[in-house]
Amino acid sequence: MPLRLDAQWVRSSYSSNDGPSCVEVAATPGTVHIRDSKNTPGPRLAVTPTTWAAFVSYAAIR
């Protein structure tokens, strides 16, 4: 699933600006892309919006 050039990466408002130690997410139609902010050109995960929503729901209750 290629990432669109106009996709914007975002990170949680809970992340501090003191260091790049968080996950960044870019949502495009049909795909959510996930990367490590410490290695932005490195590997990325690509999942469906349904899978991403299930993960976020699961993480929120932990």
PQR file with spaces between the fields and no chain letter, atoms N, CA, C, O and H, PARSE charges and radii, in Angstrom:
ATOM       1  N    MET     1       0.838   -1.168    0.000 -0.4000 1.5000
ATOM       2  CA   MET     1       0.000    0.000    0.000 -0.0000 2.0000
ATOM       3  C    MET     1       0.890    1.240    0.000  0.5500 1.7000
ATOM       4  O    MET     1       1.402    1.620    1.053 -0.5500 1.4000
ATOM       5  N    PRO     2       1.083    1.865   -1.128 -0.5600 1.5000
ATOM       6  CA   PRO     2       1.964    3.025   -1.179  0.2800 2.0000
ATOM       7  C    PRO     2       1.361    4.217   -0.448  0.5500 1.7000
ATOM       8  O    PRO     2       0.144    4.395   -0.410 -0.5500 1.4000
ATOM       9  N    LEU     3       2.225    5.012    0.119 -0.4000 1.5000
ATOM      10  CA   LEU     3       1.803    6.207    0.841 -0.0000 2.0000
ATOM      11  C    LEU     3       1.670    7.359   -0.132  0.5500 1.7000
ATOM      12  O    LEU     3       2.573    7.604   -0.932 -0.5500 1.4000
ATOM      13  H    LEU     3       3.214    4.867    0.088  0.4000 1.0000
ATOM      14  N    ARG     4       0.574    8.057   -0.075 -0.4000 1.5000
ATOM      15  CA   ARG     4       0.374    9.227   -0.933 -0.0000 2.0000
ATOM      16  C    ARG     4       1.330   10.329   -0.517  0.5500 1.7000
ATOM      17  O    ARG     4       1.629   10.485    0.667 -0.5500 1.4000
ATOM      18  H    ARG     4      -0.159    7.859    0.575  0.4000 1.0000
ATOM      19  N    LEU     5       1.807   11.089   -1.484 -0.4000 1.5000
ATOM      20  CA   LEU     5       2.763   12.154   -1.200 -0.0000 2.0000
ATOM      21  C    LEU     5       2.158   13.263   -0.357  0.5500 1.7000
ATOM      22  O    LEU     5       2.885   13.951    0.361 -0.5500 1.4000
ATOM      23  H    LEU     5       1.564   10.963   -2.446  0.4000 1.0000
ATOM      24  N    ASP     6       0.844   13.455   -0.424 -0.4000 1.5000
ATOM      25  CA   ASP     6       0.212   14.522    0.347 -0.0000 2.0000
ATOM      26  C    ASP     6      -0.255   14.066    1.734  0.5500 1.7000
ATOM      27  O    ASP     6      -0.890   14.834    2.456 -0.5500 1.4000
ATOM      28  H    ASP     6       0.254   12.896   -1.007  0.4000 1.0000
ATOM      29  N    ALA     7       0.050   12.841    2.100 -0.4000 1.5000
ATOM      30  CA   ALA     7      -0.338   12.341    3.428 -0.0000 2.0000
ATOM      31  C    ALA     7       0.453   13.079    4.506  0.5500 1.7000
ATOM      32  O    ALA     7       1.643   13.349    4.342 -0.5500 1.4000
ATOM      33  H    ALA     7       0.566   12.217    1.513  0.4000 1.0000
ATOM      34  N    GLN     8      -0.214   13.398    5.596 -0.4000 1.5000
ATOM      35  CA   GLN     8       0.448   14.112    6.686 -0.0000 2.0000
ATOM      36  C    GLN     8       0.602   13.193    7.887  0.5500 1.7000
ATOM      37  O    GLN     8      -0.357   12.570    8.342 -0.5500 1.4000
ATOM      38  H    GLN     8      -1.181   13.179    5.729  0.4000 1.0000
ATOM      39  N    TRP     9       1.826   13.123    8.389 -0.4000 1.5000
ATOM      40  CA   TRP     9       2.118   12.312    9.565 -0.0000 2.0000
ATOM      41  C    TRP     9       1.767   13.112   10.808  0.5500 1.7000
ATOM      42  O    TRP     9       2.063   14.304   10.896 -0.5500 1.4000
ATOM      43  H    TRP     9       2.604   13.630    8.019  0.4000 1.0000
ATOM      44  N    VAL    10       1.136   12.452   11.764 -0.4000 1.5000
ATOM      45  CA   VAL    10       0.777   13.083   13.035 -0.0000 2.0000
ATOM      46  C    VAL    10       1.226   12.187   14.178  0.5500 1.7000
ATOM      47  O    VAL    10       1.423   10.983   14.012 -0.5500 1.4000
ATOM      48  H    VAL    10       0.895   11.484   11.693  0.4000 1.0000
ATOM      49  N    ARG    11       1.380   12.803   15.338 -0.4000 1.5000
ATOM      50  CA   ARG    11       1.722   12.035   16.538 -0.0000 2.0000
ATOM      51  C    ARG    11       0.810   12.467   17.674  0.5500 1.7000
ATOM      52  O    ARG    11       0.149   13.502   17.593 -0.5500 1.4000
ATOM      53  H    ARG    11       1.220   13.781   15.473  0.4000 1.0000
ATOM      54  N    SER    12       0.779   11.694   18.699 -0.4000 1.5000
ATOM      55  CA   SER    12      -0.099   11.945   19.831 -0.0000 2.0000
ATOM      56  C    SER    12       0.235   13.263   20.512  0.5500 1.7000
ATOM      57  O    SER    12       1.397   13.667   20.574 -0.5500 1.4000
ATOM      58  H    SER    12       1.317   10.853   18.766  0.4000 1.0000
ATOM      59  N    SER    13      -0.784   13.922   21.017 -0.4000 1.5000
ATOM      60  CA   SER    13      -0.569   15.143   21.793 -0.0000 2.0000
ATOM      61  C    SER    13       0.106   14.826   23.124  0.5500 1.7000
ATOM      62  O    SER    13       0.591   15.735   23.798 -0.5500 1.4000
ATOM      63  H    SER    13      -1.728   13.594   20.966  0.4000 1.0000
ATOM      64  N    TYR    14       0.145   13.557   23.510 -0.4000 1.5000
ATOM      65  CA   TYR    14       0.837   13.144   24.725 -0.0000 2.0000
ATOM      66  C    TYR    14       2.343   13.059   24.522  0.5500 1.7000
ATOM      67  O    TYR    14       3.086   12.947   25.497 -0.5500 1.4000
ATOM      68  H    TYR    14      -0.249   12.819   22.962  0.4000 1.0000
ATOM      69  N    SER    15       2.805   13.108   23.287 -0.4000 1.5000
ATOM      70  CA   SER    15       4.240   13.041   23.001 -0.0000 2.0000
ATOM      71  C    SER    15       4.873   14.388   23.310  0.5500 1.7000
ATOM      72  O    SER    15       4.286   15.439   23.050 -0.5500 1.4000
ATOM      73  H    SER    15       2.201   13.198   22.495  0.4000 1.0000
ATOM      74  N    SER    16       6.062   14.344   23.861 -0.4000 1.5000
ATOM      75  CA   SER    16       6.760   15.594   24.155 -0.0000 2.0000
ATOM      76  C    SER    16       7.588   16.003   22.946  0.5500 1.7000
ATOM      77  O    SER    16       7.866   15.186   22.068 -0.5500 1.4000
ATOM      78  H    SER    16       6.538   13.491   24.073  0.4000 1.0000
ATOM      79  N    ASN    17       7.973   17.251   22.908 -0.4000 1.5000
ATOM      80  CA   ASN    17       8.839   17.739   21.840 -0.0000 2.0000
ATOM      81  C    ASN    17      10.308   17.592   22.201  0.5500 1.7000
ATOM      82  O    ASN    17      11.177   17.987   21.425 -0.5500 1.4000
ATOM      83  H    ASN    17       7.748   17.914   23.622  0.4000 1.0000
ATOM      84  N    ASP    18      10.600   17.025   23.378 -0.4000 1.5000
ATOM      85  CA   ASP    18      11.978   16.881   23.839 -0.0000 2.0000
ATOM      86  C    ASP    18      12.729   15.777   23.114  0.5500 1.7000
ATOM      87  O    ASP    18      13.960   15.770   23.101 -0.5500 1.4000
ATOM      88  H    ASP    18       9.893   16.704   24.009  0.4000 1.0000
ATOM      89  N    GLY    19      12.020   14.866   22.525 -0.4000 1.5000
ATOM      90  CA   GLY    19      12.686   13.762   21.845 -0.0000 2.0000
ATOM      91  C    GLY    19      11.745   13.065   20.894  0.5500 1.7000
ATOM      92  O    GLY    19      10.532   13.050   21.106 -0.5500 1.4000
ATOM      93  H    GLY    19      11.021   14.872   22.535  0.4000 1.0000
ATOM      94  N    PRO    20      12.299   12.490   19.850 -0.5600 1.5000
ATOM      95  CA   PRO    20      11.442   11.841   18.858  0.2800 2.0000
ATOM      96  C    PRO    20      11.151   10.382   19.203  0.5500 1.7000
ATOM      97  O    PRO    20      11.482    9.480   18.434 -0.5500 1.4000
ATOM      98  N    SER    21      10.541   10.157   20.343 -0.4000 1.5000
ATOM      99  CA   SER    21      10.312    8.767   20.754 -0.0000 2.0000
ATOM     100  C    SER    21       8.827    8.448   20.779  0.5500 1.7000
ATOM     101  O    SER    21       8.232    8.255   21.840 -0.5500 1.4000
ATOM     102  H    SER    21      10.272   10.890   20.968  0.4000 1.0000
ATOM     103  N    CYS    22       8.249    8.398   19.609 -0.4000 1.5000
ATOM     104  CA   CYS    22       6.840    8.040   19.554 -0.0000 2.0000
ATOM     105  C    CYS    22       6.510    7.444   18.193  0.5500 1.7000
ATOM     106  O    CYS    22       7.356    7.347   17.304 -0.5500 1.4000
ATOM     107  H    CYS    22       8.732    8.555   18.747  0.4000 1.0000
ATOM     108  N    VAL    23       5.282    7.062   18.070 -0.4000 1.5000
ATOM     109  CA   VAL    23       4.771    6.504   16.825 -0.0000 2.0000
ATOM     110  C    VAL    23       4.071    7.623   16.066  0.5500 1.7000
ATOM     111  O    VAL    23       3.375    8.444   16.664 -0.5500 1.4000
ATOM     112  H    VAL    23       4.595    7.141   18.792  0.4000 1.0000
ATOM     113  N    GLU    24       4.253    7.654   14.762 -0.4000 1.5000
ATOM     114  CA   GLU    24       3.560    8.615   13.913 -0.0000 2.0000
ATOM     115  C    GLU    24       2.604    7.852   13.000  0.5500 1.7000
ATOM     116  O    GLU    24       2.875    6.720   12.600 -0.5500 1.4000
ATOM     117  H    GLU    24       4.818    6.987   14.277  0.4000 1.0000
ATOM     118  N    VAL    25       1.483    8.493   12.679 -0.4000 1.5000
ATOM     119  CA   VAL    25       0.438    7.855   11.886 -0.0000 2.0000
ATOM     120  C    VAL    25       0.043    8.784   10.741  0.5500 1.7000
ATOM     121  O    VAL    25      -0.074    9.995   10.925 -0.5500 1.4000
ATOM     122  H    VAL    25       1.263    9.413   13.003  0.4000 1.0000
ATOM     123  N    ALA    26      -0.160    8.212    9.569 -0.4000 1.5000
ATOM     124  CA   ALA    26      -0.689    8.950    8.418 -0.0000 2.0000
ATOM     125  C    ALA    26      -1.869    8.159    7.867  0.5500 1.7000
ATOM     126  O    ALA    26      -1.729    6.996    7.488 -0.5500 1.4000
ATOM     127  H    ALA    26      -0.066    7.227    9.419  0.4000 1.0000
ATOM     128  N    ALA    27      -3.023    8.798    7.827 -0.4000 1.5000
ATOM     129  CA   ALA    27      -4.225    8.126    7.327 -0.0000 2.0000
ATOM     130  C    ALA    27      -4.500    8.551    5.892  0.5500 1.7000
ATOM     131  O    ALA    27      -4.512    9.740    5.573 -0.5500 1.4000
ATOM     132  H    ALA    27      -3.137    9.743    8.134  0.4000 1.0000
ATOM     133  N    THR    28      -4.718    7.578    5.045 -0.4000 1.5000
ATOM     134  CA   THR    28      -5.112    7.812    3.660 -0.0000 2.0000
ATOM     135  C    THR    28      -6.369    6.982    3.413  0.5500 1.7000
ATOM     136  O    THR    28      -6.684    6.102    4.213 -0.5500 1.4000
ATOM     137  H    THR    28      -4.709    6.612    5.304  0.4000 1.0000
ATOM     138  N    PRO    29      -7.084    7.237    2.342 -0.5600 1.5000
ATOM     139  CA   PRO    29      -8.295    6.448    2.104  0.2800 2.0000
ATOM     140  C    PRO    29      -7.995    4.942    2.061  0.5500 1.7000
ATOM     141  O    PRO    29      -7.260    4.465    1.196 -0.5500 1.4000
ATOM     142  N    GLY    30      -8.571    4.221    2.996 -0.4000 1.5000
ATOM     143  CA   GLY    30      -8.423    2.774    3.015 -0.0000 2.0000
ATOM     144  C    GLY    30      -7.210    2.229    3.730  0.5500 1.7000
ATOM     145  O    GLY    30      -7.099    1.015    3.897 -0.5500 1.4000
ATOM     146  H    GLY    30      -9.169    4.608    3.698  0.4000 1.0000
ATOM     147  N    THR    31      -6.281    3.095    4.168 -0.4000 1.5000
ATOM     148  CA   THR    31      -5.054    2.610    4.800 -0.0000 2.0000
ATOM     149  C    THR    31      -4.598    3.571    5.890  0.5500 1.7000
ATOM     150  O    THR    31      -4.692    4.789    5.740 -0.5500 1.4000
ATOM     151  H    THR    31      -6.372    4.082    4.032  0.4000 1.0000
ATOM     152  N    VAL    32      -4.103    3.007    6.989 -0.4000 1.5000
ATOM     153  CA   VAL    32      -3.441    3.785    8.034 -0.0000 2.0000
ATOM     154  C    VAL    32      -1.988    3.333    8.053  0.5500 1.7000
ATOM     155  O    VAL    32      -1.702    2.147    8.215 -0.5500 1.4000
ATOM     156  H    VAL    32      -4.027    2.018    7.111  0.4000 1.0000
ATOM     157  N    HIS    33      -1.074    4.283    7.888 -0.4000 1.5000
ATOM     158  CA   HIS    33       0.361    4.008    7.865 -0.0000 2.0000
ATOM     159  C    HIS    33       0.939    4.373    9.224  0.5500 1.7000
ATOM     160  O    HIS    33       0.568    5.395    9.802 -0.5500 1.4000
ATOM     161  H    HIS    33      -1.306    5.247    7.756  0.4000 1.0000
ATOM     162  N    ILE    34       1.847    3.544    9.739 -0.4000 1.5000
ATOM     163  CA   ILE    34       2.416    3.727   11.072 -0.0000 2.0000
ATOM     164  C    ILE    34       3.926    3.616   10.953  0.5500 1.7000
ATOM     165  O    ILE    34       4.441    2.712   10.295 -0.5500 1.4000
ATOM     166  H    ILE    34       2.148    2.715    9.270  0.4000 1.0000
ATOM     167  N    ARG    35       4.648    4.559   11.605 -0.4000 1.5000
ATOM     168  CA   ARG    35       6.111    4.517   11.572 -0.0000 2.0000
ATOM     169  C    ARG    35       6.681    4.959   12.910  0.5500 1.7000
ATOM     170  O    ARG    35       5.987    5.560   13.729 -0.5500 1.4000
ATOM     171  H    ARG    35       4.230    5.294   12.139  0.4000 1.0000
ATOM     172  N    ASP    36       7.943    4.656   13.116 -0.4000 1.5000
ATOM     173  CA   ASP    36       8.691    5.057   14.302 -0.0000 2.0000
ATOM     174  C    ASP    36       9.289    6.430   14.035  0.5500 1.7000
ATOM     175  O    ASP    36      10.006    6.607   13.051 -0.5500 1.4000
ATOM     176  H    ASP    36       8.507    4.167   12.450  0.4000 1.0000
ATOM     177  N    SER    37       9.009    7.396   14.888 -0.4000 1.5000
ATOM     178  CA   SER    37       9.511    8.752   14.664 -0.0000 2.0000
ATOM     179  C    SER    37      11.026    8.847   14.794  0.5500 1.7000
ATOM     180  O    SER    37      11.620    9.831   14.352 -0.5500 1.4000
ATOM     181  H    SER    37       8.427    7.252   15.687  0.4000 1.0000
ATOM     182  N    LYS    38      11.661    7.844   15.394 -0.4000 1.5000
ATOM     183  CA   LYS    38      13.124    7.849   15.498 -0.0000 2.0000
ATOM     184  C    LYS    38      13.783    7.368   14.208  0.5500 1.7000
ATOM     185  O    LYS    38      14.987    7.542   14.021 -0.5500 1.4000
ATOM     186  H    LYS    38      11.178    7.046   15.753  0.4000 1.0000
ATOM     187  N    ASN    39      12.993    6.764   13.318 -0.4000 1.5000
ATOM     188  CA   ASN    39      13.530    6.212   12.076 -0.0000 2.0000
ATOM     189  C    ASN    39      12.498    6.418   10.963  0.5500 1.7000
ATOM     190  O    ASN    39      11.946    5.452   10.437 -0.5500 1.4000
ATOM     191  H    ASN    39      12.015    6.623   13.470  0.4000 1.0000
ATOM     192  N    THR    40      12.242    7.678   10.610 -0.4000 1.5000
ATOM     193  CA   THR    40      11.165    7.981    9.664 -0.0000 2.0000
ATOM     194  C    THR    40      11.347    7.375    8.273  0.5500 1.7000
ATOM     195  O    THR    40      10.343    7.044    7.641 -0.5500 1.4000
ATOM     196  H    THR    40      12.690    8.463   11.038  0.4000 1.0000
ATOM     197  N    PRO    41      12.570    7.212    7.758 -0.5600 1.5000
ATOM     198  CA   PRO    41      12.672    6.558    6.450  0.2800 2.0000
ATOM     199  C    PRO    41      12.636    5.029    6.544  0.5500 1.7000
ATOM     200  O    PRO    41      12.628    4.341    5.523 -0.5500 1.4000
ATOM     201  N    GLY    42      12.614    4.508    7.755 -0.4000 1.5000
ATOM     202  CA   GLY    42      12.664    3.061    7.958 -0.0000 2.0000
ATOM     203  C    GLY    42      11.354    2.364    7.657  0.5500 1.7000
ATOM     204  O    GLY    42      10.474    2.930    7.007 -0.5500 1.4000
ATOM     205  H    GLY    42      12.620    5.067    8.585  0.4000 1.0000
ATOM     206  N    PRO    43      11.225    1.132    8.130 -0.5600 1.5000
ATOM     207  CA   PRO    43      10.033    0.325    7.847  0.2800 2.0000
ATOM     208  C    PRO    43       8.761    0.970    8.390  0.5500 1.7000
ATOM     209  O    PRO    43       8.784    1.701    9.380 -0.5500 1.4000
ATOM     210  N    ARG    44       7.669    0.681    7.723 -0.4000 1.5000
ATOM     211  CA   ARG    44       6.361    1.185    8.133 -0.0000 2.0000
ATOM     212  C    ARG    44       5.364    0.042    8.129  0.5500 1.7000
ATOM     213  O    ARG    44       5.506   -0.931    7.387 -0.5500 1.4000
ATOM     214  H    ARG    44       7.651    0.087    6.919  0.4000 1.0000
ATOM     215  N    LEU    45       4.372    0.178    8.959 -0.4000 1.5000
ATOM     216  CA   LEU    45       3.243   -0.751    8.941 -0.0000 2.0000
ATOM     217  C    LEU    45       2.107   -0.094    8.171  0.5500 1.7000
ATOM     218  O    LEU    45       1.952    1.127    8.210 -0.5500 1.4000
ATOM     219  H    LEU    45       4.257    0.968    9.562  0.4000 1.0000
ATOM     220  N    ALA    46       1.333   -0.878    7.490 -0.4000 1.5000
ATOM     221  CA   ALA    46       0.145   -0.385    6.800 -0.0000 2.0000
ATOM     222  C    ALA    46      -1.008   -1.316    7.153  0.5500 1.7000
ATOM     223  O    ALA    46      -0.946   -2.521    6.907 -0.5500 1.4000
ATOM     224  H    ALA    46       1.460   -1.870    7.458  0.4000 1.0000
ATOM     225  N    VAL    47      -2.064   -0.740    7.734 -0.4000 1.5000
ATOM     226  CA   VAL    47      -3.213   -1.528    8.166 -0.0000 2.0000
ATOM     227  C    VAL    47      -4.496   -0.853    7.693  0.5500 1.7000
ATOM     228  O    VAL    47      -4.488    0.310    7.288 -0.5500 1.4000
ATOM     229  H    VAL    47      -2.114    0.239    7.933  0.4000 1.0000
ATOM     230  N    THR    48      -5.581   -1.586    7.748 -0.4000 1.5000
ATOM     231  CA   THR    48      -6.874   -1.005    7.389 -0.0000 2.0000
ATOM     232  C    THR    48      -7.348   -0.088    8.520  0.5500 1.7000
ATOM     233  O    THR    48      -6.931   -0.254    9.666 -0.5500 1.4000
ATOM     234  H    THR    48      -5.588   -2.530    8.076  0.4000 1.0000
ATOM     235  N    PRO    49      -8.211    0.872    8.208 -0.5600 1.5000
ATOM     236  CA   PRO    49      -8.769    1.707    9.275  0.2800 2.0000
ATOM     237  C    PRO    49      -9.486    0.891   10.349  0.5500 1.7000
ATOM     238  O    PRO    49      -9.456    1.263   11.522 -0.5500 1.4000
ATOM     239  N    THR    50     -10.122   -0.200    9.976 -0.4000 1.5000
ATOM     240  CA   THR    50     -10.802   -1.060   10.949 -0.0000 2.0000
ATOM     241  C    THR    50      -9.804   -1.692   11.912  0.5500 1.7000
ATOM     242  O    THR    50     -10.045   -1.743   13.118 -0.5500 1.4000
ATOM     243  H    THR    50     -10.147   -0.502    9.023  0.4000 1.0000
ATOM     244  N    THR    51      -8.693   -2.168   11.383 -0.4000 1.5000
ATOM     245  CA   THR    51      -7.644   -2.758   12.224 -0.0000 2.0000
ATOM     246  C    THR    51      -7.057   -1.711   13.153  0.5500 1.7000
ATOM     247  O    THR    51      -6.840   -1.984   14.333 -0.5500 1.4000
ATOM     248  H    THR    51      -8.497   -2.126   10.404  0.4000 1.0000
ATOM     249  N    TRP    52      -6.794   -0.507   12.636 -0.4000 1.5000
ATOM     250  CA   TRP    52      -6.234    0.574   13.452 -0.0000 2.0000
ATOM     251  C    TRP    52      -7.207    0.939   14.576  0.5500 1.7000
ATOM     252  O    TRP    52      -6.787    1.113   15.720 -0.5500 1.4000
ATOM     253  H    TRP    52      -6.970   -0.284   11.677  0.4000 1.0000
ATOM     254  N    ALA    53      -8.488    1.055   14.267 -0.4000 1.5000
ATOM     255  CA   ALA    53      -9.485    1.396   15.285 -0.0000 2.0000
ATOM     256  C    ALA    53      -9.546    0.331   16.370  0.5500 1.7000
ATOM     257  O    ALA    53      -9.675    0.656   17.550 -0.5500 1.4000
ATOM     258  H    ALA    53      -8.829    0.914   13.338  0.4000 1.0000
ATOM     259  N    ALA    54      -9.454   -0.929   15.986 -0.4000 1.5000
ATOM     260  CA   ALA    54      -9.459   -2.015   16.968 -0.0000 2.0000
ATOM     261  C    ALA    54      -8.225   -1.937   17.861  0.5500 1.7000
ATOM     262  O    ALA    54      -8.326   -2.142   19.071 -0.5500 1.4000
ATOM     263  H    ALA    54      -9.349   -1.193   15.027  0.4000 1.0000
ATOM     264  N    PHE    55      -7.066   -1.645   17.282 -0.4000 1.5000
ATOM     265  CA   PHE    55      -5.842   -1.512   18.068 -0.0000 2.0000
ATOM     266  C    PHE    55      -5.948   -0.353   19.053  0.5500 1.7000
ATOM     267  O    PHE    55      -5.612   -0.506   20.228 -0.5500 1.4000
ATOM     268  H    PHE    55      -6.984   -1.479   16.299  0.4000 1.0000
ATOM     269  N    VAL    56      -6.409    0.800   18.587 -0.4000 1.5000
ATOM     270  CA   VAL    56      -6.532    1.973   19.459 -0.0000 2.0000
ATOM     271  C    VAL    56      -7.519    1.691   20.590  0.5500 1.7000
ATOM     272  O    VAL    56      -7.265    2.063   21.736 -0.5500 1.4000
ATOM     273  H    VAL    56      -6.682    0.925   17.633  0.4000 1.0000
ATOM     274  N    SER    57      -8.627    1.046   20.287 -0.4000 1.5000
ATOM     275  CA   SER    57      -9.601    0.693   21.331 -0.0000 2.0000
ATOM     276  C    SER    57      -8.989   -0.243   22.360  0.5500 1.7000
ATOM     277  O    SER    57      -9.191   -0.073   23.562 -0.5500 1.4000
ATOM     278  H    SER    57      -8.834    0.743   19.357  0.4000 1.0000
ATOM     279  N    TYR    58      -8.244   -1.227   21.889 -0.4000 1.5000
ATOM     280  CA   TYR    58      -7.581   -2.172   22.787 -0.0000 2.0000
ATOM     281  C    TYR    58      -6.554   -1.456   23.660  0.5500 1.7000
ATOM     282  O    TYR    58      -6.505   -1.677   24.870 -0.5500 1.4000
ATOM     283  H    TYR    58      -8.079   -1.366   20.912  0.4000 1.0000
ATOM     284  N    ALA    59      -5.735   -0.601   23.053 -0.4000 1.5000
ATOM     285  CA   ALA    59      -4.691    0.109   23.802 -0.0000 2.0000
ATOM     286  C    ALA    59      -5.287    1.077   24.822  0.5500 1.7000
ATOM     287  O    ALA    59      -4.705    1.287   25.886 -0.5500 1.4000
ATOM     288  H    ALA    59      -5.774   -0.422   22.070  0.4000 1.0000
ATOM     289  N    ALA    60      -6.423    1.657   24.513 -0.4000 1.5000
ATOM     290  CA   ALA    60      -7.042    2.637   25.404 -0.0000 2.0000
ATOM     291  C    ALA    60      -7.501    2.025   26.721  0.5500 1.7000
ATOM     292  O    ALA    60      -7.566    2.722   27.733 -0.5500 1.4000
ATOM     293  H    ALA    60      -6.896    1.486   23.648  0.4000 1.0000
ATOM     294  N    ILE    61      -7.817    0.746   26.726 -0.4000 1.5000
ATOM     295  CA   ILE    61      -8.290    0.123   27.969 -0.0000 2.0000
ATOM     296  C    ILE    61      -7.158   -0.525   28.756  0.5500 1.7000
ATOM     297  O    ILE    61      -7.399   -1.083   29.827 -0.5500 1.4000
ATOM     298  H    ILE    61      -7.764    0.179   25.903  0.4000 1.0000
ATOM     299  N    ARG    62      -5.954   -0.465   28.261 -0.4000 1.5000
ATOM     300  CA   ARG    62      -4.807   -1.066   28.946 -0.0000 2.0000
ATOM     301  C    ARG    62      -4.114   -0.077   29.826  0.5500 1.7000
ATOM     302  O    ARG    62      -3.126   -0.416   30.478 -0.5500 1.4000
ATOM     303  H    ARG    62      -5.758   -0.012   27.391  0.4000 1.0000
